[in-house]
Amino acid sequence: MIVKDEPEIGDAAAAAAILAHIREHIGVVDSVFHEFDPDGVGIDIHHVPPTKKRKAHTLITTGMSDRPMPKGAGVKFGELVMSLPPDWPMTDEALDEDSTAWPIAILRALGQLPHEHNAAYDFGLCIDGGGLPDLAAATGFAGVLLAPPVTVPDAFWCLDAGDGKVIDFFGVVMLDPDELALAKREGVVALAHKLDALKVTELVKPGRKSAV
């Protein structure tokens, strides 16, 4: 079940800075998929619908950057970005279905993972479906790659939120089983070359051709 609501903000100043950053570089937030977690980190997901300039739905988290990443992470404060095709159903009724709502579930799980399971995030990190909700069964994908979010302007990639808090934005690139296996076998650089050749980005394309 997806809850659309006004977010209950952990770091109010950082959240306000992120929302201003979204408006400046991507567009107006149409709705917020809110999560309240009194015992952990609540991950809110902001939805910017397609525009004439940007022909995709864009989902951006807030809440992951309320706390610093675990020791050893390459990025101290981070948030997540994923894009969906313009015809992706975003009605309340559609988002009651796992087959449509899974990107929101994936973003929420990824946002909680560093803080709940001490996962150190950096660009180039691959995460398999073991830590994500029913990924392969629901989507045909088997994992994700954290990469620069190339479907948004370069100026969006990093935000100085004030008081020394710099937030980096990870693009969430969905990987099929063969792509994830290549990353484990030959490393993320080999995978990146394959993904670049097929122009695979954080824009989700269900049923796309494998890059491997």
Backbone as ProteinMPNN parsed JSONL, in Angstrom:
{"seq_chain_A": "MIVKDEPEIGDAAAAAAILAHIREHIGVVDSVFHEFDPDGVGIDIHHVPPTKKRKAHTLITTGMSDRPMPKGAGVKFGELVMSLPPDWPMTDEALDEDSTAWPIAILRALGQLPHEHNAAYDFGLCIDGGGLPDLAAATGFAGVLLAPPVTVPDAFWCLDAGDGKVIDFFGVVMLDPDELALAKREGVVALAHKLDALKVTELVKPGRKSAV", "coords_chain_A": {"N_chain_A": [[0.86, -1.191, 0.0], [0.659, 2.177, -0.912], [1.265, 5.293, 0.53], [0.171, 8.482, 0.035], [1.116, 11.622, 1.032], [1.782, 14.555, 3.034], [5.178, 14.966, 3.851], [6.631, 13.883, 6.961], [9.204, 15.459, 8.313], [12.596, 14.643, 8.864], [15.31, 15.895, 8.885], [14.704, 18.987, 8.555], [15.737, 21.313, 7.324], [17.539, 20.301, 5.395], [15.753, 18.775, 3.86], [14.098, 20.788, 2.828], [15.979, 22.119, 1.268], [16.566, 20.122, -0.598], [14.077, 19.857, -1.893], [13.837, 22.393, -3.075], [15.989, 22.2, -4.775], [15.115, 20.134, -6.461], [12.91, 21.425, -7.688], [14.253, 23.457, -9.06], [15.899, 22.108, -10.92], [14.589, 19.883, -12.011], [11.671, 19.793, -11.841], [8.272, 20.493, -10.762], [7.184, 19.028, -7.768], [4.729, 16.621, -7.715], [3.477, 14.779, -6.035], [3.918, 13.036, -2.888], [5.233, 10.091, -1.646], [4.89, 8.834, 1.321], [6.68, 7.757, 4.207], [6.596, 6.868, 7.54], [8.771, 6.187, 10.083], [9.267, 5.501, 13.208], [11.332, 4.261, 14.54], [13.525, 4.183, 12.95], [14.942, 5.248, 9.847], [12.873, 7.212, 7.999], [11.802, 7.038, 4.689], [10.927, 9.233, 2.307], [9.396, 9.6, -0.882], [9.551, 11.533, -3.693], [7.578, 12.621, -6.346], [7.959, 13.723, -9.59], [6.098, 14.574, -12.293], [6.029, 13.806, -15.888], [7.198, 16.32, -18.181], [7.058, 18.742, -20.903], [9.685, 19.184, -21.49], [11.083, 17.19, -20.065], [10.546, 14.003, -20.6], [9.597, 11.924, -18.78], [8.633, 10.199, -15.794], [9.901, 11.191, -12.649], [11.467, 10.012, -9.767], [12.498, 10.867, -6.565], [14.295, 10.474, -3.597], [13.919, 11.577, -0.161], [15.3, 11.696, 3.105], [17.113, 9.557, 3.393], [19.472, 10.937, 3.617], [19.256, 12.026, 6.108], [20.818, 10.918, 8.035], [24.357, 10.329, 8.317], [26.226, 8.238, 6.027], [27.372, 4.852, 6.736], [30.584, 4.236, 8.295], [33.307, 4.089, 6.066], [31.938, 4.335, 3.713], [31.859, 5.759, 0.421], [30.484, 8.06, -0.071], [29.201, 10.581, 1.978], [26.666, 11.716, 2.624], [23.669, 10.839, 1.059], [21.153, 10.604, -1.55], [18.537, 9.189, -3.631], [17.742, 8.559, -7.094], [15.372, 7.746, -9.565], [14.035, 7.102, -12.789], [10.988, 6.806, -14.664], [9.161, 5.457, -17.474], [7.094, 7.666, -19.52], [4.495, 6.684, -19.791], [4.03, 5.187, -17.558], [1.857, 3.846, -15.139], [0.549, 5.929, -12.648], [-1.531, 6.326, -10.929], [-3.554, 6.197, -7.906], [-4.888, 3.754, -7.762], [-3.418, 2.133, -9.529], [-0.987, 2.059, -8.23], [-1.499, 0.484, -6.105], [-0.894, -2.003, -6.891], [1.602, -4.478, -6.957], [3.044, -4.91, -9.289], [3.228, -2.477, -10.481], [3.967, -0.675, -8.488], [6.505, -1.382, -7.636], [8.979, 0.102, -8.147], [8.909, 2.16, -6.234], [8.967, 0.699, -3.865], [11.523, -0.442, -4.128], [13.208, 1.843, -4.082], [12.648, 2.744, -1.496], [13.587, 0.599, 0.079], [16.309, 0.622, -0.644], [16.995, 3.125, 0.346], [16.848, 2.732, 3.074], [18.691, 0.761, 3.558], [21.557, 1.441, 3.998], [21.525, 2.435, 6.619], [20.145, 0.623, 8.224], [21.43, -1.775, 7.796], [24.088, -1.27, 7.754], [25.367, -0.708, 5.303], [27.775, 0.365, 3.071], [27.684, 2.944, 0.843], [28.619, 3.833, -2.486], [29.417, 5.374, -5.641], [29.163, 3.17, -8.367], [28.658, 0.904, -6.95], [27.249, -2.317, -6.825], [24.241, -3.936, -5.988], [22.718, -6.861, -4.996], [19.603, -8.724, -5.391], [19.076, -9.771, -2.912], [18.857, -8.054, -0.732], [16.646, -6.602, -1.345], [13.144, -5.984, -1.999], [11.531, -8.768, -3.183], [12.651, -8.687, -5.794], [13.55, -9.94, -8.324], [11.414, -11.677, -8.882], [9.206, -9.981, -9.178], [9.901, -8.207, -11.215], [11.735, -9.065, -13.146], [14.282, -8.152, -13.018], [17.471, -8.35, -11.28], [19.106, -6.995, -9.558], [20.756, -3.884, -8.604], [22.586, -1.036, -9.81], [24.448, 1.608, -8.499], [24.827, 4.74, -9.775], [25.94, 7.802, -11.421], [23.171, 10.007, -11.939], [22.051, 10.149, -14.962], [19.804, 10.947, -16.392], [18.931, 13.321, -15.444], [19.762, 16.857, -15.105], [23.297, 17.648, -14.992], [23.881, 19.461, -12.985], [22.233, 18.753, -10.967], [23.328, 16.656, -9.615], [24.764, 16.925, -7.229], [24.381, 18.488, -4.087], [24.815, 21.255, -2.043], [23.678, 21.454, 1.012], [23.904, 23.171, 3.108], [25.376, 24.143, 6.295], [27.63, 22.542, 6.145], [26.774, 20.175, 5.02], [26.823, 18.081, 2.387], [25.127, 16.675, -0.231], [25.02, 13.852, -2.242], [23.581, 12.531, -5.225], [22.406, 9.419, -6.146], [21.897, 7.618, -9.108], [19.629, 5.017, -9.704], [20.16, 2.164, -11.258], [18.628, -0.416, -12.872], [19.434, -3.862, -12.975], [19.727, -6.798, -14.973], [19.818, -10.447, -14.479], [22.115, -11.465, -15.877], [23.686, -9.193, -16.257], [24.254, -8.445, -13.625], [25.706, -10.688, -12.871], [27.946, -10.411, -14.539], [29.119, -8.11, -13.435], [29.895, -9.116, -10.944], [31.684, -11.018, -11.739], [33.62, -9.821, -13.489], [33.868, -7.209, -12.717], [32.805, -3.778, -12.044], [33.542, -1.883, -13.928], [33.763, -3.223, -16.381], [31.082, -3.925, -16.641], [29.938, -1.356, -16.809], [30.857, -0.434, -19.299], [29.409, -2.1, -21.018], [26.76, -1.369, -20.374], [26.778, 1.336, -21.082], [27.114, 1.126, -23.851], [24.64, 0.206, -24.635], [23.119, 2.236, -23.803], [21.909, 2.176, -21.235], [20.347, 3.423, -18.419], [19.28, 5.101, -15.368], [16.642, 5.257, -16.09], [13.942, 3.285, -16.058], [13.313, 0.431, -17.988], [11.234, -1.87, -18.546], [11.588, -5.243, -19.621], [13.62, -4.72, -21.373], [16.418, -5.205, -23.681], [19.137, -7.274, -22.702], [22.303, -6.008, -21.618], [24.445, -7.642, -21.765]], "CA_chain_A": [[0.0, 0.0, 0.0], [1.414, 3.412, -0.999], [0.602, 6.401, 1.206], [0.517, 9.816, -0.441], [0.869, 12.509, 2.154], [2.854, 15.509, 3.283], [6.193, 14.255, 4.606], [7.087, 14.286, 8.283], [10.589, 15.639, 7.919], [13.624, 14.466, 9.871], [16.174, 17.065, 8.769], [13.818, 19.894, 7.824], [16.509, 22.229, 6.481], [18.046, 19.546, 4.243], [14.607, 18.413, 3.018], [13.701, 22.0, 2.108], [17.007, 22.362, 0.254], [16.387, 19.12, -1.658], [12.877, 20.195, -2.665], [14.181, 23.545, -3.91], [16.905, 21.655, -5.784], [14.273, 19.424, -7.418], [12.151, 22.414, -8.468], [15.145, 24.209, -9.933], [16.567, 21.334, -11.969], [13.775, 18.807, -12.587], [10.297, 20.229, -12.009], [7.436, 20.631, -9.567], [6.769, 17.764, -7.151], [3.278, 16.429, -7.819], [3.004, 14.009, -4.893], [4.939, 12.453, -2.024], [4.921, 8.783, -1.08], [5.445, 9.088, 2.646], [6.893, 6.666, 5.155], [6.966, 7.278, 8.891], [9.442, 5.102, 10.788], [9.717, 6.09, 14.473], [12.508, 3.569, 15.063], [14.616, 4.192, 11.978], [14.948, 6.345, 8.886], [11.718, 7.224, 7.111], [12.187, 7.432, 3.333], [9.874, 9.806, 1.485], [9.719, 9.562, -2.311], [8.909, 12.666, -4.345], [7.257, 12.308, -7.744], [7.829, 14.807, -10.559], [5.539, 13.973, -13.512], [6.671, 14.22, -17.137], [6.951, 17.648, -18.727], [7.449, 18.829, -22.317], [11.151, 19.118, -21.56], [11.555, 15.909, -19.521], [9.471, 13.067, -20.914], [9.693, 10.765, -17.881], [8.374, 10.394, -14.366], [11.137, 11.152, -11.872], [11.295, 9.723, -8.345], [13.667, 11.282, -5.797], [14.095, 10.253, -2.165], [14.487, 12.345, 0.937], [15.326, 10.905, 4.347], [18.349, 8.784, 3.479], [20.547, 11.846, 4.02], [19.078, 12.512, 7.483], [21.971, 10.412, 8.794], [25.506, 10.035, 7.455], [26.454, 6.844, 5.668], [28.278, 4.155, 7.658], [32.015, 4.409, 8.086], [33.806, 3.349, 4.923], [31.205, 4.692, 2.496], [32.518, 6.784, -0.379], [29.636, 9.245, -0.008], [28.782, 10.755, 3.37], [25.212, 11.905, 2.621], [23.185, 10.509, -0.275], [19.754, 10.343, -1.878], [18.379, 8.295, -4.78], [16.94, 9.025, -8.227], [14.98, 6.761, -10.568], [13.068, 7.62, -13.765], [10.052, 5.821, -15.217], [8.614, 5.894, -18.759], [5.972, 8.6, -19.35], [3.215, 5.98, -19.734], [3.953, 4.36, -16.342], [0.652, 4.229, -14.387], [0.875, 6.527, -11.356], [-2.749, 6.572, -10.17], [-3.624, 5.486, -6.629], [-5.31, 2.378, -8.01], [-2.3, 1.414, -10.147], [0.095, 1.903, -7.264], [-1.864, -0.573, -5.158], [-0.438, -3.255, -7.483], [3.054, -4.653, -6.873], [3.635, -4.863, -10.623], [3.403, -1.066, -10.822], [4.534, 0.08, -7.37], [7.799, -1.904, -7.185], [10.077, 1.076, -8.065], [8.827, 2.871, -4.958], [9.448, -0.242, -2.847], [12.968, -0.58, -4.287], [13.84, 3.074, -3.583], [12.515, 2.791, -0.036], [14.508, -0.395, 0.645], [17.679, 1.117, -0.836], [17.212, 4.255, 1.245], [17.0, 2.256, 4.453], [19.756, -0.24, 3.642], [22.81, 1.867, 4.644], [21.356, 2.721, 8.043], [19.644, -0.55, 8.945], [22.306, -2.931, 7.603], [25.487, -0.815, 7.729], [25.855, -0.846, 3.931], [28.534, 1.54, 2.649], [27.332, 3.266, -0.534], [29.476, 4.661, -3.333], [29.129, 5.211, -7.057], [29.737, 1.932, -8.88], [28.274, -0.232, -6.11], [26.159, -3.197, -7.253], [23.526, -4.567, -4.884], [21.861, -7.905, -5.565], [18.222, -8.712, -4.926], [18.924, -10.325, -1.577], [18.46, -7.017, 0.221], [15.577, -5.81, -1.933], [11.884, -6.726, -1.889], [11.008, -9.603, -4.272], [13.06, -7.955, -6.995], [13.538, -10.732, -9.556], [10.088, -12.236, -9.129], [8.235, -8.957, -9.567], [10.328, -7.292, -12.259], [12.683, -9.624, -14.1], [15.612, -7.666, -12.675], [18.1, -9.12, -10.207], [19.908, -6.131, -8.694], [20.86, -2.491, -9.025], [23.875, -0.35, -9.827], [24.383, 3.016, -8.116], [25.619, 5.461, -10.765], [25.461, 9.174, -11.604], [21.831, 9.999, -12.552], [22.268, 10.868, -16.217], [18.562, 11.449, -16.979], [18.69, 14.65, -14.887], [20.901, 17.725, -15.392], [24.505, 17.442, -14.192], [23.845, 20.356, -11.828], [21.428, 18.145, -9.902], [24.013, 15.498, -9.044], [25.331, 17.202, -5.904], [23.723, 19.625, -3.452], [25.292, 21.798, -0.77], [22.459, 21.722, 1.771], [24.198, 24.082, 4.207], [25.952, 23.612, 7.543], [28.629, 21.52, 5.832], [26.138, 18.94, 4.55], [26.824, 17.951, 0.931], [24.341, 15.49, -0.578], [25.192, 13.306, -3.584], [22.407, 11.802, -5.698], [22.701, 8.189, -6.873], [20.925, 7.039, -10.017], [19.408, 3.588, -9.458], [20.104, 1.476, -12.55], [18.182, -1.793, -12.684], [20.281, -4.838, -13.674], [19.176, -8.143, -15.122], [20.726, -11.428, -13.862], [23.391, -11.583, -16.592], [24.467, -7.979, -15.989], [24.742, -8.545, -12.256], [26.742, -11.73, -12.863], [29.147, -9.839, -15.15], [29.739, -7.218, -12.457], [30.529, -9.939, -9.915], [32.76, -11.81, -12.346], [34.655, -9.026, -14.148], [33.961, -5.887, -12.115], [31.808, -2.801, -12.459], [33.997, -1.165, -15.124], [33.339, -4.036, -17.521], [29.634, -3.774, -16.75], [29.63, 0.007, -17.24], [31.077, -0.352, -20.745], [28.28, -2.774, -21.663], [25.56, -0.554, -20.173], [26.917, 2.554, -21.887], [26.917, 0.788, -25.261], [23.202, 0.025, -24.86], [22.465, 3.434, -23.246], [21.119, 1.816, -20.059], [20.469, 4.446, -17.377], [18.297, 4.916, -14.293], [15.299, 5.19, -16.665], [13.526, 1.88, -16.065], [12.719, -0.073, -19.233], [10.895, -3.291, -18.36], [11.701, -6.079, -20.802], [14.688, -4.259, -22.29], [17.456, -6.151, -24.047], [20.274, -7.321, -21.78], [23.536, -5.412, -22.124], [25.489, -8.673, -21.793]], "C_chain_A": [[0.893, 1.236, 0.0], [0.614, 4.521, -0.326], [1.09, 7.704, 0.607], [0.169, 10.798, 0.658], [1.949, 13.567, 2.167], [3.898, 14.829, 4.163], [6.367, 14.797, 6.01], [8.608, 14.281, 8.213], [11.525, 15.438, 9.097], [14.541, 15.666, 9.933], [15.442, 18.082, 7.901], [14.59, 20.81, 6.887], [17.022, 21.518, 5.234], [16.903, 19.181, 3.303], [14.14, 19.613, 2.202], [14.697, 22.309, 0.998], [16.865, 21.386, -0.912], [15.183, 19.463, -2.527], [13.12, 21.402, -3.569], [15.081, 23.117, -5.061], [16.128, 20.908, -6.87], [13.521, 20.41, -8.302], [13.038, 23.131, -9.469], [15.599, 23.391, -11.138], [15.687, 20.288, -12.65], [12.342, 19.253, -12.841], [9.564, 20.255, -10.684], [7.026, 19.251, -9.061], [5.241, 17.691, -7.137], [2.714, 15.714, -6.594], [4.193, 13.442, -4.137], [4.423, 11.127, -1.497], [5.65, 8.721, 0.261], [5.591, 7.811, 3.464], [7.285, 7.265, 6.495], [7.544, 6.071, 9.613], [10.006, 5.646, 12.097], [10.992, 5.464, 15.004], [13.702, 3.604, 14.111], [14.569, 5.421, 11.107], [13.74, 6.214, 7.978], [12.12, 7.772, 5.751], [10.951, 7.94, 2.601], [10.332, 9.835, 0.029], [8.874, 10.608, -3.02], [8.766, 12.38, -5.835], [7.123, 13.593, -8.553], [7.297, 14.186, -11.852], [6.269, 14.455, -14.762], [6.288, 15.65, -17.518], [7.313, 17.63, -20.214], [8.955, 18.672, -22.472], [11.683, 17.767, -21.121], [10.432, 14.893, -19.658], [9.631, 11.778, -20.107], [9.168, 11.176, -16.512], [9.722, 10.334, -13.646], [10.797, 10.962, -10.403], [12.588, 10.058, -7.628], [13.374, 11.073, -4.314], [14.525, 11.463, -1.344], [14.405, 11.463, 2.178], [16.589, 10.094, 4.489], [19.496, 9.652, 3.982], [20.318, 12.459, 5.399], [20.237, 12.079, 8.367], [23.139, 10.196, 7.836], [25.58, 8.544, 7.142], [27.376, 6.176, 6.685], [29.73, 4.439, 7.329], [32.484, 3.519, 6.944], [33.072, 3.638, 3.634], [31.954, 5.781, 1.745], [31.78, 8.102, -0.363], [29.128, 9.376, 1.416], [27.268, 10.899, 3.492], [24.701, 11.659, 1.208], [21.675, 10.403, -0.343], [19.719, 9.61, -3.219], [17.463, 8.903, -5.841], [16.623, 7.832, -9.129], [13.978, 7.433, -11.507], [12.235, 6.474, -14.309], [9.51, 6.346, -16.551], [7.375, 6.773, -18.561], [4.616, 7.916, -19.265], [3.087, 5.077, -18.507], [2.732, 4.784, -15.527], [1.022, 4.743, -12.991], [-0.379, 6.889, -10.558], [-2.704, 5.79, -8.856], [-3.956, 4.017, -6.842], [-4.15, 1.558, -8.585], [-1.212, 1.12, -9.136], [-0.28, 0.999, -6.091], [-1.384, -1.936, -5.651], [1.091, -3.336, -7.424], [3.73, -4.504, -8.228], [3.899, -3.438, -11.088], [4.178, -0.307, -9.748], [5.95, -0.34, -6.995], [8.932, -0.873, -7.216], [10.087, 1.86, -6.758], [9.337, 1.978, -3.834], [10.968, -0.402, -2.91], [13.685, 0.645, -3.742], [13.786, 3.134, -2.055], [13.491, 1.809, 0.623], [15.955, 0.062, 0.514], [17.987, 2.28, 0.091], [17.449, 3.835, 2.68], [18.237, 1.386, 4.641], [21.036, 0.258, 4.321], [22.692, 1.983, 6.159], [20.909, 1.501, 8.849], [20.602, -1.731, 8.87], [23.769, -2.529, 7.414], [26.129, -1.004, 6.352], [26.52, 0.452, 3.491], [28.279, 1.802, 1.167], [28.424, 4.099, -1.208], [29.036, 4.461, -4.773], [29.866, 3.979, -7.584], [29.39, 0.711, -8.054], [27.12, -1.001, -6.754], [25.56, -3.878, -6.03], [22.613, -5.622, -5.477], [20.497, -7.894, -4.88], [18.017, -9.249, -3.537], [18.458, -9.307, -0.555], [17.285, -6.192, -0.252], [14.306, -6.638, -2.041], [11.449, -7.429, -3.166], [11.385, -9.063, -5.65], [12.908, -8.788, -8.259], [12.134, -11.22, -9.891], [9.126, -11.195, -9.683], [8.605, -8.251, -10.862], [11.146, -7.917, -13.38], [14.094, -9.122, -13.894], [16.144, -8.425, -11.467], [18.906, -8.264, -9.242], [19.94, -4.73, -9.244], [22.323, -2.066, -9.03], [23.634, 1.092, -9.412], [25.35, 3.797, -9.0], [25.167, 6.917, -10.814], [24.129, 9.18, -12.363], [21.797, 10.813, -13.849], [20.985, 11.348, -16.887], [18.173, 12.814, -16.411], [19.907, 15.524, -15.187], [22.089, 17.459, -14.47], [24.481, 18.276, -12.916], [23.039, 19.782, -10.676], [22.219, 17.127, -9.093], [24.498, 15.706, -7.613], [24.704, 18.478, -5.368], [24.437, 19.998, -2.165], [24.07, 22.247, 0.007], [22.682, 22.639, 2.957], [24.726, 23.374, 5.435], [26.922, 22.467, 7.276], [28.073, 20.225, 5.305], [26.061, 18.951, 3.022], [26.171, 16.618, 0.583], [24.62, 15.101, -2.026], [23.966, 12.484, -3.949], [22.851, 10.617, -6.551], [21.57, 7.878, -7.846], [20.844, 5.548, -9.77], [19.167, 2.899, -10.792], [19.731, 0.015, -12.292], [19.013, -2.735, -13.56], [19.563, -6.175, -13.804], [20.191, -9.164, -14.574], [22.084, -11.531, -14.548], [24.292, -10.369, -16.345], [25.057, -8.003, -14.579], [25.859, -9.582, -12.166], [28.04, -11.217, -13.48], [29.872, -8.927, -14.166], [30.475, -8.006, -11.382], [31.761, -10.658, -10.465], [33.92, -10.942, -12.836], [34.788, -7.606, -13.601], [33.009, -4.888, -12.758], [32.244, -2.025, -13.694], [33.585, -1.914, -16.39], [31.836, -3.919, -17.74], [29.278, -2.39, -17.299], [29.816, 0.182, -18.739], [29.9, -0.973, -21.513], [26.999, -1.93, -21.553], [25.608, 0.708, -21.02], [26.644, 2.27, -23.363], [25.434, 0.653, -25.607], [22.395, 1.222, -24.34], [21.49, 3.07, -22.114], [21.398, 2.832, -18.958], [19.497, 4.119, -16.247], [16.852, 5.028, -14.791], [14.919, 3.715, -16.827], [12.866, 1.527, -17.387], [12.42, -1.558, -19.061], [10.99, -4.06, -19.676], [12.773, -5.642, -21.785], [15.675, -5.386, -22.587], [18.575, -6.116, -23.006], [21.482, -6.696, -22.426], [24.646, -6.429, -22.262], [25.181, -9.671, -22.913]], "O_chain_A": [[1.796, 1.337, 0.83], [-0.58, 4.671, -0.583], [2.282, 8.007, 0.659], [-0.955, 10.803, 1.158], [2.915, 13.493, 1.409], [3.533, 14.173, 5.138], [6.267, 16.002, 6.241], [9.227, 13.227, 8.071], [11.303, 15.973, 10.182], [14.552, 16.385, 10.932], [15.54, 18.053, 6.674], [14.145, 21.06, 5.767], [16.95, 22.068, 4.134], [17.055, 19.265, 2.085], [13.821, 19.477, 1.021], [14.302, 22.717, -0.094], [17.023, 21.769, -2.072], [15.253, 19.374, -3.753], [12.656, 21.424, -4.709], [14.951, 23.61, -6.182], [16.438, 21.029, -8.055], [13.493, 20.257, -9.523], [12.624, 23.386, -10.6], [15.676, 23.913, -12.25], [16.002, 19.849, -13.756], [11.845, 19.104, -13.957], [10.158, 20.063, -9.623], [6.575, 18.407, -9.836], [4.562, 18.577, -6.62], [1.599, 16.007, -6.161], [5.31, 13.371, -4.651], [3.315, 11.046, -0.968], [6.871, 8.573, 0.315], [4.747, 6.916, 3.418], [8.206, 8.079, 6.571], [6.878, 5.044, 9.739], [11.106, 6.197, 12.107], [11.673, 6.065, 15.835], [14.775, 3.102, 14.445], [14.203, 6.505, 11.561], [13.596, 5.219, 7.268], [12.713, 8.847, 5.664], [10.036, 7.17, 2.308], [11.507, 10.066, -0.258], [7.645, 10.58, -2.96], [9.713, 11.953, -6.495], [6.287, 14.445, -8.25], [7.977, 13.354, -12.452], [7.044, 15.409, -14.699], [5.192, 16.118, -17.211], [7.813, 16.627, -20.724], [9.438, 18.104, -23.451], [12.622, 17.243, -21.72], [9.466, 14.932, -18.896], [9.779, 10.692, -20.666], [9.246, 12.341, -16.123], [10.581, 9.523, -13.993], [9.944, 11.663, -9.858], [13.658, 9.596, -8.024], [12.309, 11.459, -3.834], [15.368, 12.257, -1.761], [13.542, 10.592, 2.278], [17.1, 9.949, 5.6], [20.384, 9.171, 4.686], [21.091, 13.317, 5.826], [20.6, 12.769, 9.321], [22.923, 9.908, 6.658], [25.068, 7.707, 7.885], [28.087, 6.864, 7.419], [30.059, 4.836, 6.211], [32.113, 2.348, 6.86], [33.525, 3.234, 2.563], [32.607, 6.627, 2.356], [32.373, 9.151, -0.611], [28.672, 8.395, 2.004], [26.652, 10.278, 4.359], [25.243, 12.215, 0.253], [21.003, 10.15, 0.657], [20.753, 9.435, -3.863], [16.538, 9.654, -5.531], [17.495, 7.013, -9.42], [13.163, 8.244, -11.067], [12.694, 5.336, -14.408], [9.412, 7.559, -16.737], [6.681, 6.644, -17.552], [3.673, 8.495, -18.725], [2.146, 4.288, -18.416], [2.577, 5.973, -15.246], [1.728, 4.065, -12.244], [-0.303, 7.674, -9.613], [-1.925, 4.849, -8.707], [-3.385, 3.141, -6.193], [-3.928, 0.42, -8.172], [-0.586, 0.06, -9.175], [0.528, 0.777, -5.19], [-1.457, -2.92, -4.915], [1.786, -2.388, -7.791], [4.861, -4.025, -8.31], [4.706, -3.218, -11.991], [4.954, 0.597, -10.058], [6.552, 0.279, -6.118], [9.81, -0.958, -6.357], [11.152, 2.187, -6.235], [10.057, 2.441, -2.949], [11.629, -0.488, -1.875], [14.67, 0.509, -3.016], [14.755, 3.524, -1.404], [14.145, 2.148, 1.609], [16.743, -0.091, 1.447], [19.113, 2.411, 0.572], [18.169, 4.506, 3.419], [18.769, 1.283, 5.747], [21.567, -0.459, 5.169], [23.631, 1.671, 6.892], [21.257, 1.366, 10.022], [20.607, -2.588, 9.753], [24.589, -3.333, 6.972], [27.287, -1.409, 6.248], [25.901, 1.516, 3.532], [28.62, 0.972, 0.326], [29.061, 4.948, -0.583], [28.357, 3.484, -5.087], [31.041, 3.771, -7.284], [29.777, -0.403, -8.405], [26.131, -0.403, -7.178], [26.283, -4.339, -5.146], [21.815, -5.322, -6.365], [20.271, -7.156, -3.922], [16.903, -9.199, -3.015], [17.743, -9.652, 0.386], [16.951, -5.183, 0.368], [14.372, -7.861, -2.162], [11.044, -6.776, -4.127], [10.55, -8.989, -6.552], [12.202, -8.378, -9.18], [11.716, -11.18, -11.048], [8.32, -11.498, -10.563], [7.721, -7.741, -11.551], [11.237, -7.342, -14.465], [15.021, -9.618, -14.534], [15.389, -9.057, -10.727], [19.349, -8.761, -8.207], [19.255, -4.409, -10.215], [23.169, -2.651, -8.354], [22.713, 1.735, -9.917], [26.556, 3.547, -8.977], [24.099, 7.237, -10.292], [23.973, 8.435, -13.331], [21.545, 12.017, -13.828], [21.058, 12.091, -17.866], [17.186, 13.404, -16.852], [20.977, 14.998, -15.493], [21.912, 17.09, -13.31], [24.999, 17.85, -11.883], [23.14, 20.255, -9.544], [21.81, 16.772, -7.988], [24.626, 14.738, -6.863], [24.517, 19.442, -6.11], [24.641, 19.151, -1.295], [23.486, 23.29, -0.29], [21.76, 22.871, 3.739], [24.55, 22.167, 5.6], [27.029, 21.536, 8.074], [28.818, 19.256, 5.152], [25.319, 19.741, 2.439], [26.606, 15.563, 1.045], [24.475, 15.921, -2.932], [23.378, 11.82, -3.095], [23.567, 10.775, -7.539], [20.403, 7.874, -7.453], [21.87, 4.881, -9.638], [18.097, 3.035, -11.386], [20.438, -0.698, -11.579], [19.264, -2.45, -14.731], [18.886, -6.629, -12.882], [21.313, -8.784, -14.238], [23.103, -11.67, -13.872], [25.51, -10.504, -16.237], [26.211, -7.63, -14.37], [26.846, -9.373, -11.461], [29.123, -11.55, -12.999], [31.099, -8.964, -14.071], [31.56, -7.61, -10.955], [32.743, -10.876, -9.755], [35.082, -11.289, -12.621], [35.709, -6.88, -13.974], [32.483, -5.108, -13.849], [31.391, -1.549, -14.444], [33.114, -1.308, -17.352], [31.37, -3.825, -18.875], [28.408, -2.272, -18.161], [29.024, 0.867, -19.386], [29.455, -0.435, -22.526], [26.251, -1.797, -22.522], [24.603, 1.106, -21.609], [26.016, 3.078, -24.048], [25.021, 0.946, -26.729], [21.167, 1.237, -24.417], [20.38, 3.598, -22.051], [22.554, 3.073, -18.608], [18.959, 3.014, -16.173], [15.923, 4.905, -13.992], [15.508, 2.997, -17.635], [11.97, 2.232, -17.852], [13.251, -2.405, -19.389], [10.531, -3.588, -20.715], [12.827, -6.142, -22.908], [15.76, -6.376, -21.859], [18.916, -5.051, -22.491], [21.684, -6.823, -23.634], [25.696, -6.116, -22.824], [25.934, -10.624, -23.115]]}, "name": "protein", "num_of_chains": 1, "seq": "MIVKDEPEIGDAAAAAAILAHIREHIGVVDSVFHEFDPDGVGIDIHHVPPTKKRKAHTLITTGMSDRPMPKGAGVKFGELVMSLPPDWPMTDEALDEDSTAWPIAILRALGQLPHEHNAAYDFGLCIDGGGLPDLAAATGFAGVLLAPPVTVPDAFWCLDAGDGKVIDFFGVVMLDPDELALAKREGVVALAHKLDALKVTELVKPGRKSAV"}
